[in-house]
Structures are given as C-alpha cells and as structure tokens.
Amino acid sequence: MTDIKEVLATNLRNFRLAHCWSQAVLAEKSGVTPNYIGMLENKVKFPSPETIQKLSVALDIDPTELFFKEIDPISTMNSYRRAAWEDICGVIKAEIHKLDEKTVK
C-alpha cells in the first residue's frame, strides 16, 4: 500500500528543489512557515486542501501532481541536464547570498 504522506513529502521536496528553493523560500511564496514545510517533508504533518492549493500555486503545478508516485522532476533528468541544473542552482544561491549580505549592511 502506498503511503500518501511519503508520496507528498517526496514530491514536495523534489518540486521545491527543482525550483532551487530552500524551505524558507517555498514557505514565503506559499504563505506558510518554513517549519511547517519541514514538517510536511518529514511526514510529521499533512496539509489541508487550502494549503495544498497554496503550495501548488507557489510551485506552479497542478495540485494533483503532489500525489503522483511516479513524479520526480530531479531523478528523471539525464545526467547532463542534472549537472547543468545543479550548476544553475549554485549560481542562483550565490547571487541570493550576495543580495542578502547587501541587505544586512
């Protein structure tokens, strides 16, 4: 039997990572707390229909995609595309870090 919390947790994390987002970024974009995103990804909590809608809007996906066992946007990438994705995420994170440092000063 499929564990729906496991499928949701895996898909939520994978879609978040496919956007190169931290839990904090997804939380901000969906209107929940980073702690709550962590609890969803660790199968501690299960979201309400309203929260599922907020998460799917933030991730720009259909809400049902959070529950398809076969969906894994990262593992389905070929090795060249995955390496490029990781490089791009690294650049994005570095630029965000630079902006954060400027904001703090």
Biopython code that builds the backbone (N, CA, C, O; Angstrom):
import numpy as np
from Bio.PDB.StructureBuilder import StructureBuilder

atoms = [
    (1, "MET", "N", (0.843, -1.185, 0.000)),
    (1, "MET", "CA", (0.000, 0.000, 0.000)),
    (1, "MET", "C", (0.889, 1.249, 0.000)),
    (1, "MET", "O", (1.900, 1.302, 0.700)),
    (2, "THR", "N", (0.506, 2.232, -0.778)),
    (2, "THR", "CA", (1.260, 3.471, -0.894)),
    (2, "THR", "C", (0.981, 4.372, 0.297)),
    (2, "THR", "O", (-0.173, 4.571, 0.675)),
    (3, "ASP", "N", (2.033, 4.914, 0.886)),
    (3, "ASP", "CA", (1.911, 5.866, 1.985)),
    (3, "ASP", "C", (1.777, 7.259, 1.381)),
    (3, "ASP", "O", (2.736, 7.800, 0.831)),
    (4, "ILE", "N", (0.589, 7.830, 1.486)),
    (4, "ILE", "CA", (0.324, 9.128, 0.849)),
    (4, "ILE", "C", (1.187, 10.238, 1.434)),
    (4, "ILE", "O", (1.557, 11.170, 0.721)),
    (5, "LYS", "N", (1.513, 10.154, 2.725)),
    (5, "LYS", "CA", (2.407, 11.156, 3.324)),
    (5, "LYS", "C", (3.797, 11.076, 2.708)),
    (5, "LYS", "O", (4.442, 12.099, 2.480)),
    (6, "GLU", "N", (4.254, 9.861, 2.442)),
    (6, "GLU", "CA", (5.576, 9.663, 1.832)),
    (6, "GLU", "C", (5.608, 10.242, 0.421)),
    (6, "GLU", "O", (6.562, 10.923, 0.046)),
    (7, "VAL", "N", (4.565, 9.969, -0.357)),
    (7, "VAL", "CA", (4.496, 10.479, -1.727)),
    (7, "VAL", "C", (4.465, 12.007, -1.713)),
    (7, "VAL", "O", (5.196, 12.653, -2.464)),
    (8, "LEU", "N", (3.618, 12.582, -0.856)),
    (8, "LEU", "CA", (3.532, 14.034, -0.757)),
    (8, "LEU", "C", (4.874, 14.632, -0.328)),
    (8, "LEU", "O", (5.340, 15.602, -0.926)),
    (9, "ALA", "N", (5.489, 14.064, 0.697)),
    (9, "ALA", "CA", (6.761, 14.584, 1.206)),
    (9, "ALA", "C", (7.840, 14.553, 0.123)),
    (9, "ALA", "O", (8.570, 15.527, -0.062)),
    (10, "THR", "N", (7.934, 13.436, -0.585)),
    (10, "THR", "CA", (8.938, 13.299, -1.644)),
    (10, "THR", "C", (8.685, 14.276, -2.777)),
    (10, "THR", "O", (9.604, 14.954, -3.236)),
    (11, "ASN", "N", (7.427, 14.350, -3.233)),
    (11, "ASN", "CA", (7.116, 15.240, -4.343)),
    (11, "ASN", "C", (7.281, 16.701, -3.965)),
    (11, "ASN", "O", (7.795, 17.490, -4.758)),
    (12, "LEU", "N", (6.856, 17.071, -2.775)),
    (12, "LEU", "CA", (7.002, 18.456, -2.340)),
    (12, "LEU", "C", (8.478, 18.851, -2.332)),
    (12, "LEU", "O", (8.850, 19.906, -2.846)),
    (13, "ARG", "N", (9.305, 18.006, -1.751)),
    (13, "ARG", "CA", (10.745, 18.278, -1.708)),
    (13, "ARG", "C", (11.336, 18.361, -3.115)),
    (13, "ARG", "O", (12.108, 19.271, -3.415)),
    (14, "ASN", "N", (10.973, 17.410, -3.975)),
    (14, "ASN", "CA", (11.537, 17.393, -5.325)),
    (14, "ASN", "C", (11.097, 18.594, -6.151)),
    (14, "ASN", "O", (11.908, 19.174, -6.873)),
    (15, "PHE", "N", (9.832, 18.973, -6.057)),
    (15, "PHE", "CA", (9.385, 20.160, -6.786)),
    (15, "PHE", "C", (10.064, 21.415, -6.236)),
    (15, "PHE", "O", (10.435, 22.310, -6.995)),
    (16, "ARG", "N", (10.222, 21.475, -4.913)),
    (16, "ARG", "CA", (10.915, 22.620, -4.303)),
    (16, "ARG", "C", (12.352, 22.697, -4.803)),
    (16, "ARG", "O", (12.824, 23.766, -5.190)),
    (17, "LEU", "N", (13.043, 21.568, -4.794)),
    (17, "LEU", "CA", (14.432, 21.539, -5.250)),
    (17, "LEU", "C", (14.548, 21.810, -6.745)),
    (17, "LEU", "O", (15.532, 22.398, -7.193)),
    (18, "ALA", "N", (13.557, 21.389, -7.516)),
    (18, "ALA", "CA", (13.576, 21.667, -8.951)),
    (18, "ALA", "C", (13.518, 23.166, -9.223)),
    (18, "ALA", "O", (13.975, 23.629, -10.268)),
    (19, "HIS", "N", (12.956, 23.926, -8.282)),
    (19, "HIS", "CA", (12.933, 25.389, -8.392)),
    (19, "HIS", "C", (14.183, 26.026, -7.768)),
    (19, "HIS", "O", (14.348, 27.246, -7.799)),
    (20, "CYS", "N", (15.061, 25.186, -7.202)),
    (20, "CYS", "CA", (16.262, 25.674, -6.486)),
    (20, "CYS", "C", (15.868, 26.516, -5.276)),
    (20, "CYS", "O", (16.539, 27.496, -4.954)),
    (21, "TRP", "N", (14.792, 26.139, -4.612)),
    (21, "TRP", "CA", (14.299, 26.891, -3.459)),
    (21, "TRP", "C", (14.633, 26.183, -2.157)),
    (21, "TRP", "O", (14.634, 24.955, -2.081)),
    (22, "SER", "N", (14.911, 26.967, -1.151)),
    (22, "SER", "CA", (15.013, 26.445, 0.207)),
    (22, "SER", "C", (13.594, 26.264, 0.748)),
    (22, "SER", "O", (12.622, 26.697, 0.128)),
    (23, "GLN", "N", (13.490, 25.628, 1.896)),
    (23, "GLN", "CA", (12.184, 25.516, 2.542)),
    (23, "GLN", "C", (11.642, 26.904, 2.877)),
    (23, "GLN", "O", (10.437, 27.140, 2.797)),
    (24, "ALA", "N", (12.529, 27.813, 3.251)),
    (24, "ALA", "CA", (12.108, 29.175, 3.597)),
    (24, "ALA", "C", (11.509, 29.905, 2.400)),
    (24, "ALA", "O", (10.532, 30.640, 2.546)),
    (25, "VAL", "N", (12.085, 29.709, 1.224)),
    (25, "VAL", "CA", (11.567, 30.370, 0.022)),
    (25, "VAL", "C", (10.185, 29.821, -0.310)),
    (25, "VAL", "O", (9.265, 30.593, -0.579)),
    (26, "LEU", "N", (10.026, 28.506, -0.296)),
    (26, "LEU", "CA", (8.707, 27.920, -0.569)),
    (26, "LEU", "C", (7.696, 28.393, 0.466)),
    (26, "LEU", "O", (6.551, 28.698, 0.131)),
    (27, "ALA", "N", (8.118, 28.453, 1.710)),
    (27, "ALA", "CA", (7.209, 28.907, 2.764)),
    (27, "ALA", "C", (6.731, 30.329, 2.500)),
    (27, "ALA", "O", (5.541, 30.623, 2.615)),
    (28, "GLU", "N", (7.656, 31.203, 2.147)),
    (28, "GLU", "CA", (7.302, 32.595, 1.865)),
    (28, "GLU", "C", (6.347, 32.687, 0.682)),
    (28, "GLU", "O", (5.368, 33.432, 0.728)),
    (29, "LYS", "N", (6.624, 31.944, -0.362)),
    (29, "LYS", "CA", (5.812, 32.003, -1.578)),
    (29, "LYS", "C", (4.428, 31.384, -1.380)),
    (29, "LYS", "O", (3.482, 31.738, -2.084)),
    (30, "SER", "N", (4.309, 30.465, -0.429)),
    (30, "SER", "CA", (3.027, 29.785, -0.220)),
    (30, "SER", "C", (2.269, 30.287, 1.012)),
    (30, "SER", "O", (1.124, 29.896, 1.237)),
    (31, "GLY", "N", (2.896, 31.140, 1.796)),
    (31, "GLY", "CA", (2.203, 31.709, 2.950)),
    (31, "GLY", "C", (2.134, 30.800, 4.162)),
    (31, "GLY", "O", (1.221, 30.917, 4.979)),
    (32, "VAL", "N", (3.093, 29.895, 4.285)),
    (32, "VAL", "CA", (3.190, 29.051, 5.479)),
    (32, "VAL", "C", (4.562, 29.270, 6.099)),
    (32, "VAL", "O", (5.361, 30.037, 5.562)),
    (33, "THR", "N", (4.850, 28.621, 7.203)),
    (33, "THR", "CA", (6.145, 28.799, 7.847)),
    (33, "THR", "C", (7.160, 27.778, 7.322)),
    (33, "THR", "O", (6.780, 26.692, 6.885)),
    (34, "PRO", "N", (8.446, 28.126, 7.365)),
    (34, "PRO", "CA", (9.472, 27.155, 6.976)),
    (34, "PRO", "C", (9.405, 25.887, 7.834)),
    (34, "PRO", "O", (9.640, 24.785, 7.339)),
    (35, "ASN", "N", (9.089, 26.047, 9.104)),
    (35, "ASN", "CA", (8.962, 24.901, 9.999)),
    (35, "ASN", "C", (7.870, 23.953, 9.506)),
    (35, "ASN", "O", (8.026, 22.733, 9.564)),
    (36, "TYR", "N", (6.777, 24.512, 9.026)),
    (36, "TYR", "CA", (5.675, 23.689, 8.519)),
    (36, "TYR", "C", (6.097, 22.934, 7.258)),
    (36, "TYR", "O", (5.759, 21.762, 7.092)),
    (37, "ILE", "N", (6.837, 23.607, 6.366)),
    (37, "ILE", "CA", (7.347, 22.922, 5.166)),
    (37, "ILE", "C", (8.217, 21.738, 5.598)),
    (37, "ILE", "O", (8.111, 20.646, 5.040)),
    (38, "GLY", "N", (9.065, 21.963, 6.584)),
    (38, "GLY", "CA", (9.908, 20.882, 7.101)),
    (38, "GLY", "C", (9.089, 19.729, 7.657)),
    (38, "GLY", "O", (9.415, 18.563, 7.438)),
    (39, "MET", "N", (8.026, 20.061, 8.376)),
    (39, "MET", "CA", (7.173, 19.006, 8.933)),
    (39, "MET", "C", (6.458, 18.227, 7.828)),
    (39, "MET", "O", (6.262, 17.018, 7.953)),
    (40, "LEU", "N", (6.069, 18.908, 6.750)),
    (40, "LEU", "CA", (5.453, 18.207, 5.620)),
    (40, "LEU", "C", (6.457, 17.285, 4.951)),
    (40, "LEU", "O", (6.145, 16.134, 4.645)),
    (41, "GLU", "N", (7.669, 17.791, 4.724)),
    (41, "GLU", "CA", (8.699, 16.994, 4.055)),
    (41, "GLU", "C", (9.198, 15.843, 4.922)),
    (41, "GLU", "O", (9.764, 14.879, 4.407)),
    (42, "ASN", "N", (8.993, 15.937, 6.223)),
    (42, "ASN", "CA", (9.398, 14.865, 7.135)),
    (42, "ASN", "C", (8.222, 14.000, 7.576)),
    (42, "ASN", "O", (8.350, 13.180, 8.485)),
    (43, "LYS", "N", (7.080, 14.191, 6.928)),
    (43, "LYS", "CA", (5.880, 13.389, 7.167)),
    (43, "LYS", "C", (5.317, 13.528, 8.575)),
    (43, "LYS", "O", (4.621, 12.632, 9.053)),
    (44, "VAL", "N", (5.607, 14.628, 9.237)),
    (44, "VAL", "CA", (5.081, 14.869, 10.577)),
    (44, "VAL", "C", (3.661, 15.420, 10.493)),
    (44, "VAL", "O", (2.811, 15.103, 11.325)),
    (45, "LYS", "N", (3.415, 16.246, 9.483)),
    (45, "LYS", "CA", (2.098, 16.867, 9.266)),
    (45, "LYS", "C", (1.591, 16.515, 7.885)),
    (45, "LYS", "O", (2.355, 16.097, 7.014)),
    (46, "PHE", "N", (0.281, 16.689, 7.692)),
    (46, "PHE", "CA", (-0.347, 16.530, 6.384)),
    (46, "PHE", "C", (-1.171, 17.785, 6.134)),
    (46, "PHE", "O", (-1.948, 18.194, 6.997)),
    (47, "PRO", "N", (-1.011, 18.412, 4.949)),
    (47, "PRO", "CA", (-1.651, 19.708, 4.715)),
    (47, "PRO", "C", (-3.152, 19.627, 4.458)),
    (47, "PRO", "O", (-3.676, 18.616, 3.990)),
    (48, "SER", "N", (-3.816, 20.721, 4.781)),
    (48, "SER", "CA", (-5.235, 20.866, 4.465)),
    (48, "SER", "C", (-5.380, 21.085, 2.960)),
    (48, "SER", "O", (-4.395, 21.394, 2.290)),
    (49, "PRO", "N", (-6.581, 20.933, 2.421)),
    (49, "PRO", "CA", (-6.785, 21.235, 0.994)),
    (49, "PRO", "C", (-6.375, 22.666, 0.643)),
    (49, "PRO", "O", (-5.831, 22.906, -0.434)),
    (50, "GLU", "N", (-6.630, 23.605, 1.534)),
    (50, "GLU", "CA", (-6.249, 25.001, 1.284)),
    (50, "GLU", "C", (-4.732, 25.143, 1.177)),
    (50, "GLU", "O", (-4.233, 25.876, 0.323)),
    (51, "THR", "N", (-4.011, 24.451, 2.033)),
    (51, "THR", "CA", (-2.547, 24.524, 1.998)),
    (51, "THR", "C", (-2.002, 23.814, 0.763)),
    (51, "THR", "O", (-1.030, 24.276, 0.165)),
    (52, "ILE", "N", (-2.610, 22.709, 0.378)),
    (52, "ILE", "CA", (-2.206, 22.031, -0.856)),
    (52, "ILE", "C", (-2.346, 22.988, -2.033)),
    (52, "ILE", "O", (-1.477, 23.046, -2.904)),
    (53, "GLN", "N", (-3.435, 23.729, -2.052)),
    (53, "GLN", "CA", (-3.652, 24.705, -3.122)),
    (53, "GLN", "C", (-2.567, 25.785, -3.100)),
    (53, "GLN", "O", (-2.011, 26.126, -4.143)),
    (54, "LYS", "N", (-2.269, 26.318, -1.921)),
    (54, "LYS", "CA", (-1.234, 27.355, -1.800)),
    (54, "LYS", "C", (0.125, 26.845, -2.278)),
    (54, "LYS", "O", (0.846, 27.547, -2.987)),
    (55, "LEU", "N", (0.464, 25.622, -1.886)),
    (55, "LEU", "CA", (1.748, 25.044, -2.285)),
    (55, "LEU", "C", (1.812, 24.834, -3.789)),
    (55, "LEU", "O", (2.826, 25.130, -4.421)),
    (56, "SER", "N", (0.730, 24.326, -4.357)),
    (56, "SER", "CA", (0.740, 24.063, -5.801)),
    (56, "SER", "C", (0.784, 25.355, -6.605)),
    (56, "SER", "O", (1.411, 25.397, -7.664)),
    (57, "VAL", "N", (0.130, 26.412, -6.124)),
    (57, "VAL", "CA", (0.210, 27.705, -6.811)),
    (57, "VAL", "C", (1.648, 28.222, -6.745)),
    (57, "VAL", "O", (2.195, 28.682, -7.747)),
    (58, "ALA", "N", (2.248, 28.143, -5.570)),
    (58, "ALA", "CA", (3.631, 28.612, -5.412)),
    (58, "ALA", "C", (4.584, 27.831, -6.316)),
    (58, "ALA", "O", (5.504, 28.409, -6.895)),
    (59, "LEU", "N", (4.368, 26.528, -6.437)),
    (59, "LEU", "CA", (5.240, 25.675, -7.244)),
    (59, "LEU", "C", (4.854, 25.671, -8.721)),
    (59, "LEU", "O", (5.560, 25.094, -9.548)),
    (60, "ASP", "N", (3.742, 26.308, -9.047)),
    (60, "ASP", "CA", (3.240, 26.377, -10.429)),
    (60, "ASP", "C", (2.985, 24.987, -10.992)),
    (60, "ASP", "O", (3.406, 24.659, -12.102)),
    (61, "ILE", "N", (2.284, 24.176, -10.201)),
    (61, "ILE", "CA", (1.915, 22.826, -10.624)),
    (61, "ILE", "C", (0.439, 22.606, -10.336)),
    (61, "ILE", "O", (-0.174, 23.357, -9.577)),
    (62, "ASP", "N", (-0.119, 21.583, -10.938)),
    (62, "ASP", "CA", (-1.471, 21.162, -10.611)),
    (62, "ASP", "C", (-1.410, 20.492, -9.229)),
    (62, "ASP", "O", (-0.480, 19.730, -8.966)),
    (63, "PRO", "N", (-2.371, 20.756, -8.353)),
    (63, "PRO", "CA", (-2.318, 20.160, -7.010)),
    (63, "PRO", "C", (-2.194, 18.639, -7.014)),
    (63, "PRO", "O", (-1.577, 18.068, -6.115)),
    (64, "THR", "N", (-2.771, 17.979, -8.014)),
    (64, "THR", "CA", (-2.705, 16.518, -8.048)),
    (64, "THR", "C", (-1.286, 16.002, -8.260)),
    (64, "THR", "O", (-0.989, 14.857, -7.920)),
    (65, "GLU", "N", (-0.404, 16.837, -8.822)),
    (65, "GLU", "CA", (0.971, 16.393, -9.064)),
    (65, "GLU", "C", (1.721, 16.101, -7.768)),
    (65, "GLU", "O", (2.725, 15.389, -7.779)),
    (66, "LEU", "N", (1.246, 16.640, -6.668)),
    (66, "LEU", "CA", (1.879, 16.360, -5.378)),
    (66, "LEU", "C", (1.613, 14.931, -4.915)),
    (66, "LEU", "O", (2.240, 14.457, -3.968)),
    (67, "PHE", "N", (0.687, 14.247, -5.578)),
    (67, "PHE", "CA", (0.280, 12.922, -5.117)),
    (67, "PHE", "C", (0.544, 11.797, -6.116)),
    (67, "PHE", "O", (0.147, 10.656, -5.875)),
    (68, "PHE", "N", (1.206, 12.100, -7.231)),
    (68, "PHE", "CA", (1.561, 11.055, -8.190)),
    (68, "PHE", "C", (2.872, 10.417, -7.763)),
    (68, "PHE", "O", (3.889, 11.102, -7.649)),
    (69, "LYS", "N", (2.856, 9.127, -7.529)),
    (69, "LYS", "CA", (4.039, 8.417, -7.059)),
    (69, "LYS", "C", (5.178, 8.451, -8.073)),
    (69, "LYS", "O", (6.346, 8.426, -7.685)),
    (70, "GLU", "N", (4.862, 8.508, -9.355)),
    (70, "GLU", "CA", (5.887, 8.416, -10.389)),
    (70, "GLU", "C", (6.633, 9.719, -10.632)),
    (70, "GLU", "O", (7.692, 9.706, -11.260)),
    (71, "ILE", "N", (6.117, 10.835, -10.156)),
    (71, "ILE", "CA", (6.717, 12.128, -10.476)),
    (71, "ILE", "C", (7.958, 12.360, -9.623)),
    (71, "ILE", "O", (7.912, 12.289, -8.395)),
    (72, "ASP", "N", (9.052, 12.637, -10.294)),
    (72, "ASP", "CA", (10.291, 13.016, -9.631)),
    (72, "ASP", "C", (11.064, 13.884, -10.608)),
    (72, "ASP", "O", (11.860, 13.375, -11.397)),
    (73, "PRO", "N", (10.832, 15.202, -10.561)),
    (73, "PRO", "CA", (11.424, 16.075, -11.571)),
    (73, "PRO", "C", (12.945, 16.082, -11.592)),
    (73, "PRO", "O", (13.543, 16.447, -12.604)),
    (74, "ILE", "N", (13.572, 15.692, -10.510)),
    (74, "ILE", "CA", (15.033, 15.708, -10.466)),
    (74, "ILE", "C", (15.607, 14.380, -10.957)),
    (74, "ILE", "O", (16.505, 14.369, -11.799)),
    (75, "SER", "N", (15.104, 13.275, -10.446)),
    (75, "SER", "CA", (15.693, 11.988, -10.824)),
    (75, "SER", "C", (15.411, 11.621, -12.269)),
    (75, "SER", "O", (16.125, 10.794, -12.837)),
    (76, "THR", "N", (14.390, 12.210, -12.882)),
    (76, "THR", "CA", (14.110, 11.900, -14.284)),
    (76, "THR", "C", (14.993, 12.683, -15.243)),
    (76, "THR", "O", (14.975, 12.427, -16.447)),
    (77, "MET", "N", (15.764, 13.633, -14.728)),
    (77, "MET", "CA", (16.683, 14.377, -15.589)),
    (77, "MET", "C", (17.838, 13.477, -15.997)),
    (77, "MET", "O", (18.291, 12.650, -15.206)),
    (78, "ASN", "N", (18.323, 13.633, -17.241)),
    (78, "ASN", "CA", (19.515, 12.887, -17.608)),
    (78, "ASN", "C", (20.718, 13.513, -16.894)),
    (78, "ASN", "O", (20.599, 14.609, -16.347)),
    (79, "SER", "N", (21.850, 12.851, -16.890)),
    (79, "SER", "CA", (22.987, 13.309, -16.092)),
    (79, "SER", "C", (23.494, 14.681, -16.537)),
    (79, "SER", "O", (23.901, 15.486, -15.699)),
    (80, "TYR", "N", (23.475, 14.957, -17.838)),
    (80, "TYR", "CA", (23.922, 16.265, -18.329)),
    (80, "TYR", "C", (22.988, 17.363, -17.825)),
    (80, "TYR", "O", (23.441, 18.396, -17.332)),
    (81, "ARG", "N", (21.686, 17.132, -17.952)),
    (81, "ARG", "CA", (20.713, 18.134, -17.507)),
    (81, "ARG", "C", (20.779, 18.324, -15.990)),
    (81, "ARG", "O", (20.663, 19.450, -15.506)),
    (82, "ARG", "N", (20.963, 17.235, -15.233)),
    (82, "ARG", "CA", (21.049, 17.334, -13.781)),
    (82, "ARG", "C", (22.272, 18.154, -13.373)),
    (82, "ARG", "O", (22.187, 18.984, -12.468)),
    (83, "ALA", "N", (23.416, 17.924, -14.037)),
    (83, "ALA", "CA", (24.633, 18.678, -13.729)),
    (83, "ALA", "C", (24.432, 20.156, -14.041)),
    (83, "ALA", "O", (24.852, 21.017, -13.269)),
    (84, "ALA", "N", (23.793, 20.452, -15.164)),
    (84, "ALA", "CA", (23.520, 21.850, -15.519)),
    (84, "ALA", "C", (22.582, 22.479, -14.497)),
    (84, "ALA", "O", (22.780, 23.623, -14.086)),
    (85, "TRP", "N", (21.560, 21.730, -14.088)),
    (85, "TRP", "CA", (20.609, 22.217, -13.085)),
    (85, "TRP", "C", (21.324, 22.528, -11.774)),
    (85, "TRP", "O", (21.069, 23.564, -11.159)),
    (86, "GLU", "N", (22.211, 21.645, -11.347)),
    (86, "GLU", "CA", (22.947, 21.859, -10.101)),
    (86, "GLU", "C", (23.847, 23.088, -10.211)),
    (86, "GLU", "O", (23.965, 23.852, -9.253)),
    (87, "ASP", "N", (24.484, 23.287, -11.371)),
    (87, "ASP", "CA", (25.319, 24.473, -11.586)),
    (87, "ASP", "C", (24.479, 25.745, -11.514)),
    (87, "ASP", "O", (24.865, 26.720, -10.870)),
    (88, "ILE", "N", (23.339, 25.723, -12.175)),
    (88, "ILE", "CA", (22.456, 26.894, -12.177)),
    (88, "ILE", "C", (21.972, 27.196, -10.763)),
    (88, "ILE", "O", (21.962, 28.354, -10.346)),
    (89, "CYS", "N", (21.576, 26.174, -10.031)),
    (89, "CYS", "CA", (21.127, 26.375, -8.649)),
    (89, "CYS", "C", (22.244, 26.978, -7.797)),
    (89, "CYS", "O", (21.997, 27.845, -6.960)),
    (90, "GLY", "N", (23.462, 26.514, -8.017)),
    (90, "GLY", "CA", (24.597, 27.061, -7.273)),
    (90, "GLY", "C", (24.792, 28.537, -7.551)),
    (90, "GLY", "O", (25.046, 29.314, -6.632)),
    (91, "VAL", "N", (24.676, 28.929, -8.806)),
    (91, "VAL", "CA", (24.825, 30.343, -9.177)),
    (91, "VAL", "C", (23.703, 31.164, -8.560)),
    (91, "VAL", "O", (23.948, 32.236, -8.007)),
    (92, "ILE", "N", (22.489, 30.675, -8.649)),
    (92, "ILE", "CA", (21.339, 31.394, -8.088)),
    (92, "ILE", "C", (21.516, 31.573, -6.574)),
    (92, "ILE", "O", (21.307, 32.666, -6.047)),
    (93, "LYS", "N", (21.892, 30.521, -5.896)),
    (93, "LYS", "CA", (22.069, 30.603, -4.447)),
    (93, "LYS", "C", (23.181, 31.590, -4.089)),
    (93, "LYS", "O", (23.050, 32.339, -3.121)),
    (94, "ALA", "N", (24.275, 31.601, -4.857)),
    (94, "ALA", "CA", (25.371, 32.536, -4.595)),
    (94, "ALA", "C", (24.912, 33.975, -4.779)),
    (94, "ALA", "O", (25.269, 34.847, -3.987)),
    (95, "GLU", "N", (24.127, 34.228, -5.815)),
    (95, "GLU", "CA", (23.629, 35.581, -6.067)),
    (95, "GLU", "C", (22.648, 36.017, -4.980)),
    (95, "GLU", "O", (22.664, 37.170, -4.550)),
    (96, "ILE", "N", (21.810, 35.109, -4.546)),
    (96, "ILE", "CA", (20.881, 35.431, -3.455)),
    (96, "ILE", "C", (21.655, 35.744, -2.184)),
    (96, "ILE", "O", (21.307, 36.665, -1.446)),
    (97, "HIS", "N", (22.706, 34.973, -1.934)),
    (97, "HIS", "CA", (23.536, 35.216, -0.749)),
    (97, "HIS", "C", (24.172, 36.611, -0.814)),
    (97, "HIS", "O", (24.217, 37.325, 0.188)),
    (98, "LYS", "N", (24.662, 36.992, -1.996)),
    (98, "LYS", "CA", (25.248, 38.328, -2.162)),
    (98, "LYS", "C", (24.208, 39.411, -1.892)),
    (98, "LYS", "O", (24.505, 40.404, -1.227)),
    (99, "LEU", "N", (22.996, 39.225, -2.402)),
    (99, "LEU", "CA", (21.933, 40.200, -2.166)),
    (99, "LEU", "C", (21.575, 40.278, -0.688)),
    (99, "LEU", "O", (21.344, 41.362, -0.153)),
    (100, "ASP", "N", (21.531, 39.119, -0.033)),
    (100, "ASP", "CA", (21.237, 39.103, 1.394)),
    (100, "ASP", "C", (22.297, 39.852, 2.192)),
    (100, "ASP", "O", (21.974, 40.568, 3.140)),
    (101, "GLU", "N", (23.563, 39.687, 1.809)),
    (101, "GLU", "CA", (24.646, 40.381, 2.501)),
    (101, "GLU", "C", (24.526, 41.900, 2.332)),
    (101, "GLU", "O", (24.780, 42.657, 3.269)),
    (102, "LYS", "N", (24.137, 42.338, 1.125)),
    (102, "LYS", "CA", (23.964, 43.768, 0.878)),
    (102, "LYS", "C", (22.802, 44.327, 1.685)),
    (102, "LYS", "O", (22.864, 45.458, 2.167)),
    (103, "THR", "N", (21.745, 43.540, 1.833)),
    (103, "THR", "CA", (20.561, 43.969, 2.575)),
    (103, "THR", "C", (20.874, 44.131, 4.050)),
    (103, "THR", "O", (20.374, 45.049, 4.700)),
    (104, "VAL", "N", (21.699, 43.240, 4.577)),
    (104, "VAL", "CA", (22.049, 43.284, 6.003)),
    (104, "VAL", "C", (22.890, 44.487, 6.326)),
    (104, "VAL", "O", (22.775, 45.043, 7.419)),
    (105, "LYS", "N", (23.743, 44.912, 5.398)),
    (105, "LYS", "CA", (24.662, 46.036, 5.647)),
    (105, "LYS", "C", (23.961, 47.342, 5.726)),
    (105, "LYS", "O", (24.600, 48.374, 5.930)),
]
sb = StructureBuilder()
sb.init_structure("model")
sb.init_model(0)
sb.init_chain("A")
sb.init_seg("    ")
for serial, (resi, resn, name, xyz) in enumerate(atoms, 1):
    if name == "N":
        sb.init_residue(resn, " ", resi, " ")
    sb.init_atom(name, np.array(xyz, "f"), 0.0, 1.0, " ", f" {name:<3s}", serial, name[0])
structure = sb.get_structure()
